Amino acid sequence: MIKLTDVTKEYPRHGAALKEVSFHVAKGEFVFLTGHSGSGKSTTLRLVHMADRPTHGEVRVSGFSSALTSAREVWKLRRRAGMVFQDFRLLPGRTALENVAFALEVTGTPRGQLHHRAQRLLAQVGLSAKLSSLPTELSGGEQQRVAIARALATEPLVLLADEPSGNLDERAARGILELFRELNASGMSVLMATHDLDLIRAFPAVRVLELDEGRLVYDSRENGA
């Protein structure tokens, strides 16, 4: 589903953010990507989402290759790979329903189906009672759930998450992780970047990849954890 092969990413003024990183995330697998700030977690997710391209090596995601997929074709990949960010990125003047409906409209959903499908996605993340709430009327955890519902608009095979619990308290963070686990149980692959070791320890069965200064230094599957 996701495969990085000898991936290096260099930036002109900052040097190498990733150095010869290789790993594979199988279909239906849940993986934590961890490491200190600046270790390369966000860079990895940007490469998987093809918001950026590797300097050397190859990234493959659900049949799409970083070496072969043109800029005009990236939208096809993003139909299969949803992205959730730490800072929610909701449209401030629109309700939860309207935020999700807008994402559906962008992906080509017929107007007559927008509200019905948006309601279904919000129900999926436990927000049926918050359809008409603006982002300012929602808690941090609720805003993140709206962001997740929006990411699910394309019915992705892969869900990427960049520190999705970083702005949440412990209870809300656990709730978001449980939601990701439910989505994973339905067959969706999940690659989640986090530096929260307590959160990782709370889910000991989940595979962990650790980056340090751009290098992959630990894989719990290979280390028998």
C-alpha positions as CSV (number, residue, x, y, z in Angstrom):
1,M,0.0,0.0,0.0
2,I,2.9,2.4,1.0
3,K,6.5,1.6,0.1
4,L,9.5,3.8,0.4
5,T,12.7,2.6,-1.2
6,D,16.0,4.3,-0.3
7,V,14.3,7.6,0.0
8,T,16.4,10.7,0.5
9,K,15.0,14.2,0.6
10,E,17.3,17.2,0.5
11,Y,16.5,20.9,0.8
12,P,18.9,23.5,-0.6
13,R,19.4,25.5,2.6
14,H,18.7,22.8,5.2
15,G,20.4,19.7,4.0
16,A,18.9,16.2,4.1
17,A,15.5,15.9,5.9
18,L,15.4,12.1,5.1
19,K,18.4,9.8,4.4
20,E,18.0,6.5,2.6
21,V,14.7,5.6,4.3
22,S,13.0,2.3,3.3
23,F,9.8,0.8,4.8
24,H,6.6,-0.8,3.7
25,V,3.1,-0.4,5.1
26,A,0.8,-3.3,4.1
27,K,-2.8,-3.0,3.1
28,G,-5.0,-2.6,6.3
29,E,-2.0,-2.0,8.5
30,F,-1.8,0.7,11.3
31,V,1.6,2.3,11.8
32,F,2.9,5.0,14.2
33,L,5.7,7.2,12.8
34,T,7.6,8.7,15.7
35,G,10.7,10.7,16.5
36,H,11.7,14.1,17.9
37,S,10.8,17.4,16.2
38,G,12.8,17.7,13.0
39,S,13.4,13.9,12.7
40,G,11.6,13.8,9.3
41,K,8.0,12.7,10.2
42,S,6.2,15.5,8.3
43,T,8.6,15.3,5.4
44,T,7.8,11.6,5.1
45,L,4.0,12.2,5.1
46,R,4.5,15.0,2.5
47,L,6.3,12.6,0.2
48,V,3.7,9.9,0.7
49,H,1.0,12.4,-0.2
50,M,3.1,13.6,-3.1
51,A,3.0,17.2,-1.9
52,D,6.8,16.8,-2.4
53,R,9.1,14.4,-4.3
54,P,12.2,12.6,-3.1
55,T,15.6,13.8,-4.2
56,H,16.7,10.1,-4.5
57,G,14.8,6.9,-4.2
58,E,11.1,6.1,-4.8
59,V,7.8,6.4,-3.0
60,R,4.9,4.1,-4.1
61,V,1.4,4.6,-2.8
62,S,-1.5,2.4,-3.9
63,G,0.0,1.9,-7.3
64,F,1.3,5.4,-7.8
65,S,5.0,6.0,-8.1
66,S,6.8,9.3,-7.2
67,A,9.0,8.7,-10.3
68,L,6.2,8.3,-12.7
69,T,3.2,10.2,-11.4
70,S,2.9,13.7,-13.0
71,A,1.8,16.8,-11.2
72,R,-1.5,16.6,-13.2
73,E,-2.1,13.1,-11.9
74,V,-1.5,13.7,-8.2
75,W,-5.2,14.3,-7.6
76,K,-5.8,10.7,-8.5
77,L,-3.5,9.6,-5.7
78,R,-5.2,11.9,-3.2
79,R,-8.5,10.2,-4.0
80,R,-6.9,7.1,-2.4
81,A,-4.9,8.8,0.3
82,G,-6.7,11.2,2.8
83,M,-4.7,13.6,5.0
84,V,-5.4,14.9,8.5
85,F,-3.4,17.7,10.0
86,Q,-2.6,18.9,13.5
87,D,-4.3,22.3,13.0
88,F,-7.6,21.0,11.7
89,R,-7.7,23.5,8.7
90,L,-11.5,23.9,8.8
91,L,-13.3,26.7,7.0
92,P,-14.1,29.1,9.8
93,G,-17.4,30.6,8.5
94,R,-18.9,27.2,7.6
95,T,-20.7,24.6,9.8
96,A,-19.4,21.1,10.3
97,L,-21.9,19.9,7.7
98,E,-20.8,22.6,5.2
99,N,-17.1,21.9,5.8
100,V,-17.6,18.2,4.8
101,A,-20.0,19.0,2.0
102,F,-17.4,21.4,0.5
103,A,-14.8,18.6,0.4
104,L,-17.4,16.3,-1.2
105,E,-18.3,19.0,-3.8
106,V,-14.6,19.4,-4.7
107,T,-14.3,15.7,-5.3
108,G,-17.2,15.8,-7.8
109,T,-20.1,14.6,-5.6
110,P,-23.5,15.6,-7.2
111,R,-25.1,18.5,-5.4
112,G,-28.2,16.5,-4.6
113,Q,-26.1,14.0,-2.6
114,L,-23.8,16.5,-0.7
115,H,-25.8,16.9,2.5
116,H,-26.8,13.3,2.8
117,R,-23.2,12.0,2.3
118,A,-21.8,14.7,4.6
119,Q,-24.3,13.7,7.3
120,R,-23.3,10.1,6.9
121,L,-19.6,10.9,7.3
122,L,-20.1,13.1,10.3
123,A,-22.2,10.3,11.9
124,Q,-19.3,7.9,11.2
125,V,-17.0,10.1,13.3
126,G,-19.6,10.5,16.1
127,L,-20.8,14.1,15.3
128,S,-24.4,13.6,14.3
129,A,-25.5,16.2,16.9
130,K,-23.1,18.8,15.7
131,L,-24.0,19.3,12.0
132,S,-24.9,23.0,12.3
133,S,-22.1,23.9,14.7
134,L,-19.3,26.4,13.5
135,P,-15.7,25.5,14.3
136,T,-15.6,28.0,17.1
137,E,-18.5,26.2,18.7
138,L,-16.7,22.9,18.7
139,S,-14.0,21.5,21.0
140,G,-10.6,20.7,19.7
141,G,-11.5,17.0,19.5
142,E,-14.7,17.7,17.7
143,Q,-12.9,19.9,15.2
144,Q,-10.4,17.1,14.5
145,R,-13.3,14.7,14.0
146,V,-14.8,17.1,11.3
147,A,-11.3,17.2,9.7
148,I,-11.3,13.4,9.7
149,A,-14.8,13.2,8.2
150,R,-13.6,15.6,5.5
151,A,-10.5,13.4,4.8
152,L,-12.9,10.5,4.3
153,A,-14.9,12.3,1.6
154,T,-13.0,10.4,-1.2
155,E,-13.4,7.0,0.5
156,P,-9.6,6.7,0.7
157,L,-7.7,3.4,1.0
158,V,-5.0,5.1,3.1
159,L,-5.3,7.7,5.9
160,L,-2.3,9.9,6.6
161,A,-2.2,11.9,9.9
162,D,0.4,14.4,10.9
163,E,0.3,14.9,14.7
164,P,-3.5,14.8,14.7
165,S,-3.7,14.8,18.5
166,G,-1.0,17.5,19.0
167,N,-3.5,20.2,19.9
168,L,-5.8,18.0,22.0
169,D,-6.0,17.1,25.7
170,E,-5.3,13.4,26.7
171,R,-9.0,12.4,26.7
172,A,-9.6,13.9,23.3
173,A,-6.4,12.4,21.9
174,R,-7.4,8.9,23.0
175,G,-10.8,9.4,21.4
176,I,-9.2,10.4,18.1
177,L,-6.9,7.3,18.3
178,E,-9.8,5.0,18.9
179,L,-11.5,6.5,15.9
180,F,-8.5,5.8,13.8
181,R,-8.4,2.2,15.1
182,E,-12.1,1.8,14.1
183,L,-11.3,3.1,10.6
184,N,-8.3,0.8,10.4
185,A,-10.5,-2.2,11.5
186,S,-12.7,-1.5,8.5
187,G,-9.7,-2.2,6.2
188,M,-8.2,1.3,5.8
189,S,-4.4,1.6,6.1
190,V,-3.3,4.3,8.6
191,L,0.1,6.0,8.9
192,M,0.1,8.4,11.8
193,A,3.0,10.7,12.8
194,T,3.2,11.5,16.5
195,H,5.8,12.3,19.1
196,D,3.4,11.4,22.0
197,L,5.1,8.3,23.5
198,D,2.3,7.9,26.1
199,L,-0.2,7.6,23.3
200,I,2.0,5.0,21.5
201,R,2.3,3.0,24.8
202,A,-1.5,3.0,25.1
203,F,-1.7,1.0,21.8
204,P,1.1,-1.6,22.2
205,A,-0.1,-3.8,19.3
206,V,0.4,-1.0,16.8
207,R,3.6,-1.1,14.7
208,V,6.1,1.7,15.4
209,L,8.6,3.3,13.0
210,E,11.1,5.7,14.6
211,L,13.1,8.4,12.7
212,D,16.1,10.1,14.1
213,E,17.8,13.0,12.2
214,G,16.2,11.7,8.9
215,R,17.1,8.1,9.3
216,L,14.9,5.1,10.1
217,V,16.4,3.8,13.3
218,Y,13.7,1.4,14.7
219,D,10.9,-0.8,13.3
220,S,9.0,-2.7,16.0
221,R,8.0,-5.4,13.6
222,E,11.7,-6.1,12.8
223,N,12.7,-5.8,16.4
224,G,10.1,-8.4,17.5
225,A,8.0,-6.0,19.5
